[in-house]
Amino acid sequence: MLMQRVAVLGAGRVGLSLGLMLKSRGYEVVGACCRRVENTERACRLLGCPEASRLEFVPVADVVIISTPDHAIASVAAELRAAGCFRPGQLVMHTSGARTSADLAPAAASGALTLSFHPLQTFPRCETVSLEGVLVVGEGEGPALAAGQALARVLGARWQSLRPGAKPLYHAAAVMTCNYLVVLLDVALHLMAAAGFAEEPARAALEPLVRSTLESVVHLGPAAALTGPVARGEVETIATHLRCLDPQDRNLYSVLGVRAVELARSRGLSEQDACRLRALFEEVTHETVQRP
Ligand SMILES: NC(=O)c1ccc[n+]([C@@H]2O[C@H](COP(=O)([O-])OP(=O)(O)OC[C@H]3O[C@@H](n4cnc5c(N)ncnc54)[C@H](OP(=O)(O)O)[C@@H]3O)[C@@H](O)[C@H]2O)c1
């Protein structure tokens, strides 16, 4: 079956990006909508589709993408089912990393194939136009997985299927990698600012460090990539850092420090240094837990 007509419900960062990618690969976007009228107008303009009711365009679509926030997926699917919009042979998918295809049960009840189709990529804007080489993680029944894999191939993406119970862990890993890296860099930039660096030069200064660290982790693995005072067992340096940080950053530094000690042990940190470092970090984390 050749699937060519696409509907996008929730044409935000991911939905609009996927719609644009599929359009550029010959798919016809038959309709798109957002919650706010002005966003729907913009999405339809960019995707080259008429502004129409979702009750009109969903029934004619071969691929229905529900890319609303996670909490709205099930209710959007239920509303469309109640209006008789789904049909056998349609592929109905959402793009959530954490939710499973079970959220699309109303579409499955109408005979549609249902799939969770999660691109392991960040979409900070609505104009991400390539998934070339990016992993898409799919979850659903066999025929839906086959259709999802074919769609991923069209987008130049790689594909892996996952069992439903594994999705929360997998998504927590994605959040750690992407969102919490952003948070760590934000903390680092605040420390750079306190040390006297202006914001733009600080971002530029951190860039080579971030890139080479990432490269080391990818090519050598985390243990071999770990450098710095924990890896070298420099207890005094760590104590100096802890003294100059405010309580919140000191706690974050120490929670991560405990994990860094474990990593450093696996690559040869002596048991004596590991104990001294762990004691420093745990003193901070226990203090934080006990604070009222
Ligand atoms: N952003 C990422 O990096 C990323 C990566 C992978 C997967 N995802 C997943 O992709 C999905 C969408 O995330 P996003 O970041 O693209 O969110 P987003 O930019 O906030 O877009 C959500 C879209 O859904 C619309 N919407 C909200 N409720 C709706 C409803 N009841 N009916 C129709 N449209 C509705 C919003 O309209 P308004 O704008 O008018 O409110 C908006 O256009 C989520 O499941 C998320 O977990 C996100």
The ligand as a Tripos MOL2 file, in Angstrom:
@<TRIPOS>MOLECULE
LIG
   48    52     1     0     0
SMALL
NO_CHARGES

@<TRIPOS>ATOM
      1 N1         10.1740   19.0010   20.6840 N.am      1 LIG1
      2 C1         10.9300   17.9260   20.6730 C.2       1 LIG1
      3 O1         12.1720   18.0270   20.7010 O.2       1 LIG1
      4 C2         10.3220   16.5500   20.5770 C.ar      1 LIG1
      5 C3         11.1390   15.4910   20.1350 C.ar      1 LIG1
      6 C4         10.5850   14.2320   19.9690 C.ar      1 LIG1
      7 C5          9.2340   14.0110   20.2660 C.ar      1 LIG1
      8 N2          8.4670   15.0380   20.7390 N.ar      1 LIG1
      9 C6          7.0310   14.7480   21.0030 C.3       1 LIG1
     10 O2          6.2450   15.3440   19.9700 O.3       1 LIG1
     11 C7          4.9760   15.7780   20.5070 C.3       1 LIG1
     12 C8          4.8090   17.2590   20.2470 C.3       1 LIG1
     13 O3          5.8430   17.9660   20.8910 O.3       1 LIG1
     14 P1          6.2690   19.4270   20.3840 P.3       1 LIG1
     15 O4          7.5400   19.7630   21.0900 O.co2     1 LIG1
     16 O5          6.2080   19.4850   18.8930 O.co2     1 LIG1
     17 O6          5.0940   20.3070   21.0170 O.3       1 LIG1
     18 P2          4.6300   21.7880   20.5820 P.3       1 LIG1
     19 O7          5.6650   22.4790   19.7890 O.co2     1 LIG1
     20 O8          4.0980   22.4100   21.8110 O.co2     1 LIG1
     21 O9          3.4220   21.4800   19.5940 O.3       1 LIG1
     22 C9          2.2190   20.9310   20.0350 C.3       1 LIG1
     23 C10         1.1600   21.3000   19.0340 C.3       1 LIG1
     24 O10        -0.0610   20.6930   19.4250 O.3       1 LIG1
     25 C11        -1.0940   21.6650   19.3440 C.3       1 LIG1
     26 N3         -2.1590   21.2080   20.2170 N.ar      1 LIG1
     27 C12        -2.2140   21.2000   21.5730 C.ar      1 LIG1
     28 N4         -3.3720   20.6240   21.9700 N.ar      1 LIG1
     29 C13        -4.0550   20.2920   20.8430 C.ar      1 LIG1
     30 C14        -5.3020   19.7020   20.5780 C.ar      1 LIG1
     31 N5         -6.1030   19.3140   21.5770 N.pl3     1 LIG1
     32 N6         -5.6760   19.5140   19.2650 N.ar      1 LIG1
     33 C15        -4.8590   19.8840   18.2450 C.ar      1 LIG1
     34 N7         -3.6530   20.4530   18.4370 N.ar      1 LIG1
     35 C16        -3.2690   20.6490   19.7160 C.ar      1 LIG1
     36 C17        -0.4370   22.9600   19.7120 C.3       1 LIG1
     37 O11        -1.1950   24.0580   19.2310 O.3       1 LIG1
     38 P3         -0.8850   25.5660   19.7460 P.3       1 LIG1
     39 O12         0.5400   25.8450   19.3580 O.co2     1 LIG1
     40 O13        -1.8570   26.4190   19.0170 O.co2     1 LIG1
     41 O14        -1.0710   25.5340   21.2370 O.co2     1 LIG1
     42 C18         0.8900   22.8110   18.9640 C.3       1 LIG1
     43 O15         0.7520   23.1540   17.6080 O.3       1 LIG1
     44 C19         4.9930   15.4070   21.9930 C.3       1 LIG1
     45 O16         4.3660   14.1460   22.1270 O.3       1 LIG1
     46 C20         6.4780   15.2930   22.3190 C.3       1 LIG1
     47 O17         6.7020   14.3810   23.3770 O.3       1 LIG1
     48 C21         8.9750   16.3000   20.8910 C.ar      1 LIG1
@<TRIPOS>BOND
     1     1     2 1
     2     2     3 2
     3     2     4 1
     4     4     5 ar
     5     4    48 ar
     6     5     6 ar
     7     6     7 ar
     8     7     8 ar
     9     8     9 1
    10     8    48 ar
    11     9    10 1
    12     9    46 1
    13    10    11 1
    14    11    12 1
    15    11    44 1
    16    12    13 1
    17    13    14 1
    18    14    15 2
    19    14    16 1
    20    14    17 1
    21    17    18 1
    22    18    19 2
    23    18    20 1
    24    18    21 1
    25    21    22 1
    26    22    23 1
    27    23    24 1
    28    23    42 1
    29    24    25 1
    30    25    26 1
    31    25    36 1
    32    26    27 ar
    33    26    35 ar
    34    27    28 ar
    35    28    29 ar
    36    29    30 ar
    37    29    35 ar
    38    30    31 1
    39    30    32 ar
    40    32    33 ar
    41    33    34 ar
    42    34    35 ar
    43    36    37 1
    44    36    42 1
    45    37    38 1
    46    38    39 2
    47    38    40 1
    48    38    41 1
    49    42    43 1
    50    44    45 1
    51    44    46 1
    52    46    47 1
@<TRIPOS>SUBSTRUCTURE
     1 LIG1         1 GROUP 0 **** ****
